[in-house]
Amino acid sequence: MDLNLKNAIAFFDLEATGTNVGTDRIVEISIVKVHPDGGQEIYTRRINPGIPIPLESSLIHGIYDKDIKNEPTFKDLAKDIHQFIGGADLAGFNVLKYDIPLLVEEFLRAGIDFDLDKRNLLDAQKIFHLMEKRNLTAAYKFYCGKKLENAHSAEADTLATLDVFRAQVERYIGEEAEDLQGNKLGVFENDMKKIHDLVNEKMVDLAGRFIFNSEGVEIFNFGKHKGKPIEQVFKEEPGYYDWMMRGDFPLDTKRKLTQVKLRGFNNR
């Protein structure tokens, strides 16, 4: 089924040194960019992470230190990757909690402020869990009737996710989506903005250290101040901001924290 696109979509998958967004690095990236006219471009590249790849990670994706020792770093490739993605929406499988935060973190480390505000973020796993309640291999078999060969190869996973996403759109048009609590979220349509609204919770930072409360106020989602408004904590314990900025938190989390702090100064 053809996707009803008003904007290009960049389906992508990352292989990395591990799962910590703040400290781990990308070792392979594959992007399949789909244009509104149906045309596709593929960008696949191995990357030298600048740190050793743990054996447990190499055993999953099959990429070892010797395989990437002569490859460029992400910083070397950042401008090309940023240009290839352009203003496209972002999509993939389980990208909201891992791939997008890690990609943004790598761009920030390379000095590129990768803006998400005007992009639709489309997660085939989130659709899968909303509409069927399971991994990419299972989704590929369920939606496409095929066995996923070369799982954990970035390009194979990315192309499989594109097939899954197309099949999901075709399958669920006109059906009501529900969350895990049974709350009605709206009718599924072949419209990327509406799919974005269905699958995305309102985020403060990509790592989920902060969330919005029912009044739309940013609050802490971890630690001793969990549930408290960020601005309130800064008033009660001014040194907490400095502690977080020195801590091992993702750059995106620190960026959002600073935005809230500066807004508080400006509103005085």
C-alpha positions, 0 to 999 in steps of 0.5 A: 500500500502506498503511504499518504505522505505530505513529507518524506519519512526517514526509516532508520535503525542503529547498532551501537556499543550498548543501550546507555544513551548518555555513554554508548555510541553508534557503530552502524546506521542505516536510513531508508528515506521514502519520498511522497512520490514513492521514491526511496534512497538508502544510506548505510554506513559503519561508524567508528564509535571511538570506544571499544565495543563490548563483546556482548554487543558484538555477539548481537549485531556481529560488528567487532572492533576490527570491523570499524577501526578504519571507519570514520567517526560519527562526528566525521559523518554528522553533516552528511547524515544530517543532510541526508535526513533533511526535514524528513519525519523519523520512523523505525522500530522501537525508535522513540525510547532508544534510536531517536534519543541516541541519534540526537545525542550523537548529533549534539556531541557533533555540535548539531542541534537536531530539531525534532519539534517539526517532525512526526515521530513514527514508531512501528513497534508502538503501533504493533503494541497498540494494535496487537500487543510483541519484536521486529521478527514477530511483527515481520512474520505477522504483518508480512508473512515472511521470515526476517533474514539477517536480523540485527543487520541495520539495513535488513532491520530497516527495510523490514520495518518499512514493510511492517509499517506499510502493512500496519497502515493498510491493516488498521485504517478505520480501526479504533486504537486503544492504550494498555488501559483500554482508553480510546485514543482515536481512529487509525488513519493513513496520515502521518501527523495523526499516527504521530499523535497516536503513538507519541506521549508528550515528552519533555526530554527523550530519556524520560527523566522529566514528564508533564503532569496533568497541568502540563507542568514539567516535573521530575520523573526520577530520584528524590524529587520525583513528581515535583515541578522542576522550577519548584525544585530549583527554588528549594534546592538551587544546587540540584541543577549544577549536580545534574549538569555535572552528572552522567545524564544525556546532553538532551536531558541537560538541554531541556533542564537548562531551557526550564531554568532559563524560562524561570529566570525570564519569568521573574 
